Amino acid sequence: MLKQLQFLRNILMHSYLPVWLTLVLGSLLSGGTAIFVATQEVQTLQRQFPRRVNHLALALQQRIEGSLQGTLTTGRFVQTHSQIDEAQLNHFTDSIFPQYPGLLELGWAVNRSEDEFRVIAAKQYRLQVSSQSTSELPEILDDWAIANAVQSRRSRVSRTRFDPQVRDYWFNLYYPIYDQVVSEEGDSALGEDNPKVLGVVYGTYRLKEMLRLTLGTLDIRNLDFYLFEMTVDILDSSLLKENSMAQENFLFFYDAETRTLESNWQQIPPIQMTEGDYCPVQPNHNCIRSLNVGDREWSMLIVPRLDRGQLSWRVGSTLAIGLLATGLLASYLRSLLKHHNQTERLNEHLSAELDISRRLQKMLLPTPHELQKASELEIATYMEPADEVGGDYYDILIGEKSIKIGIGDVTGHGLESGVLAIMVQTAVRTLEECQETDPRKFLDVINRTIYQNVQRMQSDKNLSLCLIDYHDGLLKLSGQHEEVIIAREEGIERVDTIDLGFPIGLDTNILEFINGQHLYLNPGDVVVLYTDGITEAENRHKQLYGIERLCQVISQHRQYTAEVILQGVIDDVRRHIGQHKVYDDITLLVIKRRPRVSPSTGEFIVAKSAVPSLR
């Protein structure tokens, strides 16, 4: 269990987890979008199905009716021209024949039977013998002869029945010719109940060709249909009962995908029954449409077909685009994370280096043990860098006869400023070890050294630097820095150092700008050195701490030890800053001359150490 939890924790903490999640979620979203596209395609087909079915049925009906007009027109022509001969009939049919695609044969058959009258409703006629010769009109042929005529495209065939008869790929339509005009209501104009049949005008139609020509003009890519020689009611009943009547009366199946007509029942897709319904689009929706051919009713069972090629292309392209976008996003995230990880490692490396620099900088600061060697002075120090490495400098070098105190502030802060501060510290200690006692030469050598290094670094850094030499109460100041604050029993004294020097590292020769000033420090007097990080410290209202407030706090704490004075100032500065950001390094040195030795005990009279109350 612990191993599983550890494994899960490792996965959750892995830096490339966002990439994995992007791949998983992107793949799921792409798949969901592809499914949505497929669903929308099916729903679109379902919505459009009724309209397209009606359009298909209407187009086929109009095509069939238009094609049948060839026979009907010829019949009316023969009916109104009783003395027509074969030449006239051929001339007429030749003129109208090209107007009816799908019409294979068009002709006139005469009566050759001995029966003069038959009832029209009987649907079967034996024709009376014609008075004309058999060479003038076509003969009456049997079914096998008609089939051969279709294959050989003979121009004339005859049949003896008046209703459409379907055979494989063709059917005949007959128009009876009577010996008198019959009204549209079927009544004889001469009052006879059974008019004499003289013959029939017939048309042989190639059903497959008629359907092909019609379907070629329609957009029915997603519609298959079955064509039956039976009424809608009978077909509906046959399909629901799943009997053989539909198969026995089957004519054609149209495959929308291949755009072909198939007449072999064994070669077509079986009619699917779903929950007792043969219409797969909408429940209880009738997919059957009727076609009227002469006095017959045919029926079409129309079923939707998804264009799998188009559907696959849309779904595939949607999925591919989604996966491609996911891959690109994952690759972009991976690149960002890789860059982020590299940056993190670099930051860690830099942080480690900065930490080393910070520790090195602190290691070079005087230790409390060293400060205790200053027998005449109490010295308290404080430094807080704004970054890992500060740009402030201070050092205290305690010799056998004198004490040298240095304080400076490099422009800016950070690693570069910290390195420059370390350079100054090294230069000061080196010159001190060389026993250079002239303050002007001391600062001039430091300036030339720092200037050359700054130029080599191609930097614009410089610093203020003030050096103080102390011996037996005498202070010797040289170099430019912030004001030196001296808290005496009489009050606060502020010493301006602006005329005592020039910024270090700004020019190659500053000797002429360096001056000195001597001050005497009485027992109990306090010297405060600081950087502008204290006087320019801001609060949230952008108000600066200021030197006046600093002097006030020092004055309130003057009678206490150097450590207490320093802590009082730092605490007050922190109260002023509050939660506001610290923008600059803060450095503070408090130096207090110890009181005189007691004549009776031979010991120093120690200053008070209690913290006063601030008003």
C-alpha positions as CSV (number, residue, x, y, z in Angstrom):
1,M,0.0,0.0,0.0
2,L,2.8,2.4,0.9
3,K,4.6,1.6,-2.4
4,Q,1.4,2.4,-4.3
5,L,0.9,5.6,-2.5
6,Q,4.5,6.5,-3.1
7,F,4.1,5.7,-6.8
8,L,1.0,7.9,-7.0
9,R,2.8,10.7,-5.2
10,N,5.7,10.4,-7.7
11,I,3.3,10.7,-10.6
12,L,1.4,13.7,-9.1
13,M,4.7,15.4,-8.3
14,H,6.2,14.7,-11.7
15,S,7.2,17.9,-13.6
16,Y,5.7,16.6,-16.9
17,L,2.3,15.8,-15.4
18,P,0.6,18.7,-17.2
19,V,1.9,17.2,-20.5
20,W,0.4,13.8,-19.7
21,L,-2.9,15.4,-18.6
22,T,-2.9,17.5,-21.8
23,L,-2.4,14.4,-24.0
24,V,-5.1,12.4,-22.1
25,L,-7.7,15.2,-22.0
26,G,-6.9,16.3,-25.5
27,S,-7.3,12.8,-26.8
28,L,-10.6,12.4,-25.0
29,L,-11.8,15.7,-26.2
30,S,-10.8,14.9,-29.8
31,G,-12.6,11.5,-29.6
32,G,-15.7,13.2,-28.1
33,T,-15.7,15.8,-30.8
34,A,-15.4,13.1,-33.5
35,I,-18.3,11.2,-31.9
36,F,-20.3,14.5,-31.9
37,V,-19.5,15.1,-35.6
38,A,-20.7,11.5,-36.4
39,T,-23.8,12.0,-34.3
40,Q,-24.6,15.3,-36.0
41,E,-24.1,13.7,-39.4
42,V,-26.7,11.0,-38.5
43,Q,-29.1,13.6,-37.0
44,T,-28.8,15.7,-40.2
45,L,-29.6,12.7,-42.3
46,Q,-32.6,11.9,-40.1
47,R,-33.9,15.5,-40.3
48,Q,-33.5,15.7,-44.1
49,F,-34.8,12.2,-44.7
50,P,-38.6,12.9,-45.1
51,R,-38.0,15.8,-47.5
52,R,-35.5,13.9,-49.6
53,V,-37.8,10.8,-49.7
54,N,-40.7,12.9,-51.0
55,H,-38.4,14.5,-53.5
56,L,-37.2,11.2,-54.8
57,A,-40.7,9.7,-55.1
58,L,-42.0,12.8,-56.8
59,A,-39.1,12.9,-59.3
60,L,-39.6,9.2,-60.2
61,Q,-43.3,9.7,-60.6
62,Q,-42.8,12.6,-62.9
63,R,-40.3,10.8,-65.0
64,I,-42.5,7.8,-65.3
65,E,-45.5,9.9,-66.2
66,G,-43.5,11.8,-68.7
67,S,-42.2,8.7,-70.4
68,L,-45.6,7.1,-70.6
69,Q,-46.9,10.1,-72.5
70,G,-45.2,8.6,-75.6
71,T,-47.7,5.8,-75.6
72,L,-50.7,7.9,-74.6
73,T,-49.9,10.6,-77.3
74,T,-49.6,7.9,-80.0
75,G,-52.8,6.3,-78.8
76,R,-54.7,9.5,-79.0
77,F,-53.2,10.2,-82.5
78,V,-54.4,6.7,-83.8
79,Q,-57.8,7.1,-82.1
80,T,-58.4,10.4,-84.0
81,H,-57.0,9.1,-87.3
82,S,-59.0,6.0,-88.1
83,Q,-57.6,5.7,-91.7
84,I,-54.0,5.9,-90.6
85,D,-51.5,3.6,-92.4
86,E,-48.2,2.2,-91.3
87,A,-46.1,4.9,-93.1
88,Q,-48.1,7.6,-91.3
89,L,-47.7,5.9,-88.0
90,N,-44.0,5.3,-88.5
91,H,-43.5,9.0,-89.4
92,F,-45.4,10.1,-86.3
93,T,-43.6,7.7,-83.9
94,D,-40.2,8.6,-85.3
95,S,-40.9,12.2,-84.5
96,I,-41.8,11.7,-80.9
97,F,-39.6,8.7,-80.1
98,P,-36.5,10.7,-79.2
99,Q,-38.5,12.8,-76.7
100,Y,-39.0,9.9,-74.3
101,P,-35.8,8.4,-72.9
102,G,-36.4,4.8,-71.7
103,L,-38.9,4.1,-74.4
104,L,-37.6,1.1,-76.3
105,E,-40.6,0.1,-78.6
106,L,-43.6,2.1,-79.8
107,G,-46.2,0.5,-82.1
108,W,-49.7,-0.4,-83.2
109,A,-51.3,-3.9,-82.9
110,V,-54.6,-4.9,-84.6
111,N,-57.3,-7.4,-83.6
112,R,-57.1,-10.8,-85.2
113,S,-59.5,-12.8,-83.2
114,E,-63.0,-13.8,-84.3
115,D,-64.7,-12.4,-81.2
116,E,-66.0,-9.0,-82.0
117,F,-66.7,-7.9,-78.4
118,R,-65.1,-8.4,-75.0
119,V,-65.7,-6.8,-71.6
120,I,-63.0,-4.2,-70.9
121,A,-62.9,-5.1,-67.2
122,A,-61.8,-8.6,-68.1
123,K,-58.3,-7.3,-68.7
124,Q,-57.8,-10.0,-71.4
125,Y,-58.5,-9.6,-75.1
126,R,-58.4,-11.7,-78.2
127,L,-58.2,-9.2,-81.1
128,Q,-60.4,-9.4,-84.2
129,V,-58.8,-10.3,-87.6
130,S,-57.9,-7.1,-89.5
131,S,-59.1,-6.4,-93.0
132,Q,-55.6,-5.1,-93.8
133,S,-52.8,-7.4,-94.8
134,T,-50.4,-8.7,-92.2
135,S,-47.5,-6.9,-93.9
136,E,-48.9,-3.5,-93.0
137,L,-49.0,-3.9,-89.3
138,P,-46.8,-5.8,-86.7
139,E,-47.6,-9.3,-85.7
140,I,-48.6,-10.3,-82.2
141,L,-45.7,-12.0,-80.5
142,D,-45.3,-14.2,-77.4
143,D,-43.3,-13.3,-74.3
144,W,-40.1,-14.9,-75.5
145,A,-40.3,-13.0,-78.7
146,I,-40.8,-9.7,-76.9
147,A,-37.8,-10.4,-74.7
148,N,-35.7,-11.1,-77.9
149,A,-37.0,-7.9,-79.4
150,V,-35.8,-5.9,-76.4
151,Q,-32.4,-7.4,-76.7
152,S,-32.2,-6.8,-80.4
153,R,-33.9,-3.4,-80.2
154,R,-36.5,-4.3,-82.9
155,S,-38.7,-1.3,-83.7
156,R,-42.1,-3.1,-83.5
157,V,-43.6,-5.7,-81.1
158,S,-47.2,-6.4,-80.1
159,R,-49.0,-7.8,-77.1
160,T,-52.6,-8.7,-76.4
161,R,-53.1,-7.2,-72.9
162,F,-54.0,-3.6,-72.1
163,D,-52.3,-3.3,-68.6
164,P,-48.6,-2.8,-67.9
165,Q,-46.8,-6.1,-67.8
166,V,-43.3,-6.1,-66.2
167,R,-40.6,-8.5,-67.4
168,D,-37.0,-8.3,-66.0
169,Y,-35.9,-4.9,-67.2
170,W,-38.8,-3.7,-69.3
171,F,-42.6,-3.3,-69.3
172,N,-45.4,-2.7,-71.8
173,L,-48.1,-0.1,-71.6
174,Y,-51.2,-0.4,-73.8
175,Y,-53.6,2.1,-75.1
176,P,-56.8,0.4,-76.6
177,I,-58.3,1.7,-79.8
178,Y,-62.1,1.4,-80.2
179,D,-64.4,1.6,-83.2
180,Q,-66.1,4.7,-81.6
181,V,-65.0,7.5,-79.3
182,V,-65.3,6.7,-75.6
183,S,-65.8,9.5,-73.2
184,E,-63.4,10.1,-70.2
185,E,-66.0,8.5,-68.0
186,G,-65.8,5.3,-70.0
187,D,-69.2,5.7,-71.7
188,S,-69.7,4.9,-75.3
189,A,-70.6,7.9,-77.4
190,L,-73.0,5.7,-79.5
191,G,-74.7,4.3,-76.4
192,E,-73.2,0.8,-76.7
193,D,-72.0,-0.9,-73.5
194,N,-69.3,-3.0,-75.1
195,P,-67.5,-1.0,-77.8
196,K,-65.5,-3.0,-80.3
197,V,-61.8,-3.1,-79.9
198,L,-59.9,-2.5,-83.1
199,G,-56.4,-2.8,-81.7
200,V,-53.9,-1.3,-79.2
201,V,-51.1,1.2,-79.3
202,Y,-48.3,-0.2,-77.2
203,G,-45.1,1.1,-75.7
204,T,-42.2,-1.0,-74.4
205,Y,-40.2,0.7,-71.7
206,R,-36.9,-0.3,-70.3
207,L,-37.4,0.2,-66.6
208,K,-33.8,0.2,-65.7
209,E,-32.9,2.8,-68.3
210,M,-35.8,5.0,-67.2
211,L,-34.8,4.7,-63.5
212,R,-31.1,5.3,-64.4
213,L,-31.9,8.5,-66.3
214,T,-34.1,9.8,-63.5
215,L,-31.7,8.9,-60.6
216,G,-28.8,10.5,-62.5
217,T,-30.4,13.9,-62.1
218,L,-31.1,13.5,-58.3
219,D,-28.8,14.0,-55.3
220,I,-29.6,10.7,-53.4
221,R,-26.2,9.8,-52.2
222,N,-27.6,8.7,-48.8
223,L,-30.7,7.0,-49.9
224,D,-31.1,3.3,-50.9
225,F,-34.5,2.1,-52.1
226,Y,-36.2,-1.2,-53.0
227,L,-38.8,-1.1,-55.8
228,F,-41.8,-3.6,-55.7
229,E,-44.7,-4.4,-58.1
230,M,-47.2,-4.2,-55.3
231,T,-49.4,-1.6,-53.4
232,V,-48.2,0.2,-50.3
233,D,-50.6,-1.6,-48.0
234,I,-49.6,-5.1,-49.3
235,L,-45.9,-4.3,-49.1
236,D,-46.3,-2.9,-45.6
237,S,-48.2,-6.0,-44.5
238,S,-45.6,-8.3,-46.1
239,L,-42.7,-6.6,-44.5
240,L,-44.2,-6.6,-41.0
241,K,-45.2,-10.3,-41.4
242,E,-41.9,-11.0,-43.0
243,N,-43.5,-13.3,-45.7
244,S,-42.3,-14.0,-49.2
245,M,-44.6,-11.6,-51.1
246,A,-42.1,-8.8,-51.1
247,Q,-39.4,-11.1,-52.6
248,E,-41.8,-12.4,-55.2
249,N,-42.8,-8.9,-56.4
250,F,-39.3,-7.4,-56.1
251,L,-38.2,-5.4,-59.1
252,F,-35.0,-3.4,-58.3
253,F,-32.7,-2.3,-55.5
254,Y,-30.8,1.0,-55.9
255,D,-27.4,1.1,-54.1
256,A,-26.7,4.8,-53.4
257,E,-23.0,4.1,-52.7
258,T,-22.3,2.5,-56.0
259,R,-25.2,4.2,-57.8
260,T,-26.2,0.9,-59.4
261,L,-29.5,-1.0,-59.8
262,E,-29.6,-4.6,-58.8
263,S,-32.5,-7.0,-59.7
264,N,-31.2,-10.1,-58.1
265,W,-32.9,-10.5,-54.7
266,Q,-30.0,-12.7,-53.4
267,Q,-27.4,-9.9,-54.2
268,I,-29.0,-7.1,-52.3
269,P,-28.8,-6.1,-48.6
270,P,-31.6,-7.7,-46.6
271,I,-34.3,-5.4,-45.3
272,Q,-33.5,-4.7,-41.6
273,M,-36.2,-4.9,-39.0
274,T,-35.6,-2.8,-35.9
275,E,-38.0,-3.3,-33.0
276,G,-40.7,-4.4,-35.3
277,D,-40.3,-1.5,-37.7
278,Y,-38.6,-1.5,-41.1
279,C,-38.0,2.2,-41.1
280,P,-34.7,2.8,-39.3
281,V,-34.8,6.6,-39.3
282,Q,-37.6,7.6,-37.0
283,P,-40.0,5.4,-35.0
284,N,-43.3,4.8,-36.7
285,H,-42.3,6.8,-39.7
286,N,-43.4,5.4,-43.0
287,C,-40.5,4.9,-45.4
288,I,-42.7,3.6,-48.2
289,R,-43.8,5.8,-51.1
290,S,-46.1,4.8,-54.0
291,L,-45.5,5.1,-57.8
292,N,-48.5,5.0,-60.2
293,V,-47.7,3.3,-63.5
294,G,-50.7,3.3,-65.8
295,D,-53.4,1.5,-63.8
296,R,-50.9,-0.2,-61.6
297,E,-49.4,0.9,-58.2
298,W,-45.8,0.2,-57.5
299,S,-44.1,0.8,-54.1
300,M,-40.7,2.0,-53.0
301,L,-39.1,1.2,-49.6
302,I,-36.6,4.0,-49.1
303,V,-33.9,3.6,-46.4
304,P,-31.1,6.0,-45.4
305,R,-27.5,5.1,-46.1
306,L,-24.7,6.9,-44.3
307,D,-22.0,8.0,-46.7
308,R,-19.4,6.1,-44.9
309,G,-16.6,7.6,-46.9
310,Q,-17.7,11.1,-46.2
311,L,-18.5,10.3,-42.6
312,S,-15.1,8.6,-42.1
313,W,-13.4,11.6,-43.7
314,R,-15.2,14.1,-41.4
315,V,-14.7,12.0,-38.3
316,G,-11.2,11.2,-39.2
317,S,-10.2,14.7,-40.1
318,T,-11.9,16.0,-36.9
319,L,-10.0,13.4,-34.8
320,A,-6.8,14.1,-36.7
321,I,-7.0,17.8,-36.2
322,G,-7.9,17.3,-32.5
323,L,-5.0,15.0,-32.0
324,L,-2.6,17.2,-33.9
325,A,-3.7,20.2,-31.9
326,T,-3.3,18.1,-28.7
327,G,0.2,17.0,-29.8
328,L,1.2,20.6,-30.6
329,L,-0.1,21.8,-27.3
330,A,1.6,19.0,-25.4
331,S,4.8,19.6,-27.3
332,Y,4.5,23.3,-26.5
333,L,3.9,22.6,-22.8
334,R,6.7,20.1,-22.8
335,S,9.0,22.8,-24.2
336,L,7.8,25.3,-21.7
337,L,8.2,22.8,-18.8
338,K,11.6,21.9,-20.1
339,H,12.6,25.5,-20.2
340,H,11.0,26.0,-16.8
341,N,12.9,23.1,-15.4
342,Q,16.2,24.3,-16.9
343,T,15.4,27.8,-15.5
344,E,14.6,26.2,-12.1
345,R,17.9,24.3,-12.2
346,L,19.7,27.4,-13.2
347,N,18.0,29.4,-10.5
348,E,18.9,26.7,-8.0
349,H,22.5,26.9,-9.2
350,L,22.5,30.6,-9.1
351,S,20.9,30.6,-5.7
352,A,23.6,28.2,-4.5
353,E,26.3,30.5,-5.9
354,L,24.5,33.5,-4.4
355,D,24.3,31.8,-1.1
356,I,28.0,31.1,-1.3
357,S,28.6,34.7,-2.1
358,R,26.4,35.9,0.7
359,R,28.1,33.6,3.2
360,L,31.5,34.7,1.9
361,Q,30.4,38.3,2.3
362,K,29.3,37.6,5.9
363,M,32.4,35.7,6.6
364,L,34.5,38.7,5.7
365,L,32.6,40.9,8.1
366,P,34.3,41.5,11.5
367,T,33.2,39.0,14.1
368,P,32.0,39.9,17.7
369,H,35.3,38.5,19.0
370,E,37.3,41.0,16.9
371,L,35.1,43.9,17.9
372,Q,35.7,43.2,21.6
373,K,39.4,43.9,21.1
374,A,38.5,47.6,20.8
375,S,39.0,48.4,24.4
376,E,38.1,52.1,24.2
377,L,35.0,51.6,22.0
378,E,31.7,49.7,22.1
379,I,30.9,48.7,18.5
380,A,27.6,47.2,17.3
381,T,27.0,46.4,13.6
382,Y,24.0,45.4,11.5
383,M,23.6,44.5,7.8
384,E,20.5,43.3,5.9
385,P,20.9,42.9,2.1
386,A,17.9,43.6,-0.1
387,D,18.9,40.6,-2.2
388,E,20.9,37.5,-1.4
389,V,24.1,39.5,-1.8
390,G,24.2,43.1,-0.6
391,G,26.0,46.1,-2.1
392,D,26.8,47.7,1.2
393,Y,30.2,47.6,2.7
394,Y,31.6,48.1,6.2
395,D,34.7,46.8,7.9
396,I,36.5,47.5,11.2
397,L,40.2,46.9,11.4
398,I,41.6,47.0,14.9
399,G,45.3,47.6,15.2
400,E,47.6,47.9,18.1
401,K,47.5,51.7,18.2
402,S,44.5,52.7,16.1
403,I,41.2,51.5,14.7
404,K,40.1,51.9,11.0
405,I,36.4,52.0,10.3
406,G,35.1,51.9,6.7
407,I,31.6,52.2,5.4
408,G,30.4,52.4,1.8
409,D,27.4,51.9,-0.5
410,V,27.7,50.4,-4.0
411,T,25.1,51.7,-6.5
412,G,22.4,49.1,-6.8
413,H,22.4,45.8,-5.1
414,G,22.8,42.1,-6.0
415,L,25.7,39.9,-7.0
416,E,27.6,42.5,-9.0
417,S,27.4,45.1,-6.3
418,G,28.3,42.5,-3.7
419,V,31.4,41.5,-5.7
420,L,32.5,45.2,-5.9
421,A,32.0,45.5,-2.1
422,I,34.2,42.5,-1.5
423,M,36.8,44.1,-3.8
424,V,36.7,47.3,-1.7
425,Q,37.1,45.2,1.5
426,T,40.1,43.4,0.1
427,A,41.7,46.6,-1.1
428,V,41.2,48.4,2.2
429,R,42.7,45.5,4.2
430,T,45.6,45.2,1.8
431,L,46.5,48.8,2.1
432,E,46.1,48.6,5.9
433,E,48.5,45.7,6.0
434,C,50.9,47.7,3.9
435,Q,50.7,50.4,6.7
436,E,49.6,53.1,4.4
437,T,48.7,56.0,6.8
438,D,48.0,58.8,4.4
439,P,44.1,59.0,4.0
440,R,44.4,60.7,0.6
441,K,46.8,58.2,-0.9
442,F,44.8,55.4,0.7
443,L,41.5,56.4,-1.0
444,D,43.3,57.3,-4.3
445,V,44.8,53.8,-4.6
446,I,41.5,52.2,-3.8
447,N,39.8,54.3,-6.4
448,R,42.3,53.4,-9.2
449,T,42.0,49.7,-8.3
450,I,38.2,49.7,-8.3
451,Y,38.0,51.9,-11.4
452,Q,40.1,49.4,-13.4
453,N,38.1,46.5,-12.3
454,V,34.8,48.2,-13.1
455,Q,36.1,49.0,-16.6
456,R,37.1,45.4,-17.0
457,M,33.7,44.3,-15.9
458,Q,32.1,46.7,-18.4
459,S,29.9,48.0,-15.6
460,D,28.8,51.4,-14.5
461,K,29.0,50.6,-10.8
462,N,30.5,53.0,-8.3
463,L,30.3,53.5,-4.6
464,S,30.5,56.1,-1.8
465,L,33.2,55.3,0.7
466,C,34.1,56.9,4.0
467,L,37.1,55.9,6.1
468,I,37.5,56.8,9.8
469,D,40.7,56.4,11.8
470,Y,40.3,56.4,15.6
471,H,43.1,56.9,18.1
472,D,42.7,58.0,21.7
473,G,39.4,59.9,21.2
474,L,40.4,61.5,17.9
475,L,38.4,60.7,14.7
476,K,39.9,61.4,11.3
477,L,37.3,61.3,8.5
478,S,38.0,61.1,4.8
479,G,35.9,60.1,1.8
480,Q,32.4,60.9,0.7
481,H,29.4,59.0,2.2
482,E,26.2,59.8,4.2
483,E,26.2,62.2,7.0
484,V,28.0,61.1,10.1
485,I,25.8,61.4,13.2
486,I,27.5,62.1,16.6
487,A,25.3,62.0,19.7
488,R,26.9,64.0,22.5
489,E,25.6,65.0,25.9
490,E,24.9,68.4,24.4
491,G,22.9,67.1,21.5
492,I,23.1,65.7,18.0
493,E,25.9,66.7,15.7
494,R,25.6,65.9,11.9
495,V,28.8,65.9,9.9
496,D,28.4,66.3,6.1
497,T,31.0,64.3,4.2
498,I,30.0,65.5,0.7
499,D,33.2,67.6,0.4
500,L,35.5,65.0,1.8
501,G,35.8,62.9,-1.3
502,F,34.4,61.6,-4.6
503,P,32.5,58.4,-5.6
504,I,34.9,55.5,-5.9
505,G,35.2,53.9,-9.4
506,L,33.7,56.8,-11.3
507,D,36.9,58.4,-12.5
508,T,40.5,57.3,-12.7
509,N,42.0,60.1,-10.6
510,I,40.2,61.6,-7.6
511,L,43.1,62.7,-5.5
512,E,42.3,66.4,-5.8
513,F,38.8,65.8,-4.4
514,I,39.9,64.0,-1.3
515,N,39.9,65.9,2.0
516,G,39.9,65.1,5.7
517,Q,38.2,66.3,8.9
518,H,39.2,65.7,12.5
519,L,36.6,65.3,15.3
520,Y,37.1,64.6,19.0
521,L,35.0,61.9,20.6
522,N,34.3,62.4,24.4
523,P,33.7,59.4,26.7
524,G,30.0,58.4,26.3
525,D,29.7,60.1,22.9
526,V,28.1,57.9,20.1
527,V,29.0,57.8,16.4
528,V,26.4,56.4,14.1
529,L,27.3,55.3,10.5
530,Y,24.7,54.1,8.1
531,T,23.7,53.6,4.4
532,D,20.8,55.2,2.6
533,G,18.8,52.0,3.1
534,I,17.8,53.4,6.5
535,T,17.1,57.0,5.7
536,E,15.3,56.2,2.4
537,A,13.3,53.2,3.8
538,E,9.6,53.6,2.6
539,N,6.4,52.6,4.2
540,R,3.2,51.8,2.3
541,H,2.4,55.5,2.0
542,K,5.7,56.1,0.2
543,Q,7.0,58.1,3.1
544,L,10.7,58.0,3.8
545,Y,12.2,57.2,7.2
546,G,14.4,60.3,7.1
547,I,17.5,61.4,8.9
548,E,15.6,63.5,11.4
549,R,13.7,60.5,12.8
550,L,17.0,58.6,12.9
551,C,18.6,61.4,14.9
552,Q,15.6,61.5,17.3
553,V,15.8,57.7,18.0
554,I,19.6,57.9,18.5
555,S,19.1,60.8,20.9
556,Q,16.5,58.9,22.9
557,H,18.9,55.9,23.3
558,R,22.3,57.8,23.6
559,Q,22.8,56.9,27.3
560,Y,22.5,53.1,26.6
561,T,25.0,50.6,25.2
562,A,25.9,50.6,21.5
563,E,24.0,47.3,21.0
564,V,20.8,48.8,22.6
565,I,21.1,51.9,20.5
566,L,21.5,49.9,17.3
567,Q,18.5,47.6,18.2
568,G,16.4,50.6,19.0
569,V,17.1,52.1,15.6
570,I,16.5,48.9,13.7
571,D,13.2,48.2,15.5
572,D,12.0,51.7,14.7
573,V,12.9,51.4,11.1
574,R,11.0,48.1,10.9
575,R,7.9,49.7,12.4
576,H,8.1,52.4,9.8
577,I,8.5,49.9,6.9
578,G,5.8,47.5,8.1
579,Q,4.8,45.0,5.5
580,H,6.2,47.2,2.7
581,K,8.9,45.8,0.4
582,V,12.5,46.6,1.4
583,Y,14.2,48.0,-1.8
584,D,17.7,48.7,-0.6
585,D,20.4,47.2,1.7
586,I,20.3,48.3,5.3
587,T,23.6,48.8,7.1
588,L,24.1,50.4,10.5
589,L,27.2,50.9,12.7
590,V,26.9,52.3,16.3
591,I,30.2,53.2,17.9
592,K,30.3,54.5,21.5
593,R,33.4,55.6,23.4
594,R,33.5,53.8,26.7
595,P,33.4,55.9,29.9
596,R,36.5,56.7,31.8
597,V,38.1,54.3,34.2
598,S,36.9,54.6,37.8
599,P,39.7,56.0,39.9
600,S,38.6,53.9,42.9
601,T,38.2,50.6,41.2
602,G,40.3,50.9,38.0
603,E,37.4,49.6,36.0
604,F,35.3,51.2,33.2
605,I,32.1,52.9,34.1
606,V,29.6,50.9,32.0
607,A,26.7,52.7,30.3
608,K,23.1,51.8,31.1
609,S,21.7,48.8,29.1
610,A,18.0,49.1,29.7
611,V,15.9,50.0,26.7
612,P,14.2,53.4,27.2
613,S,10.5,54.0,26.5
614,L,9.8,55.7,23.2
615,R,7.5,58.6,23.1
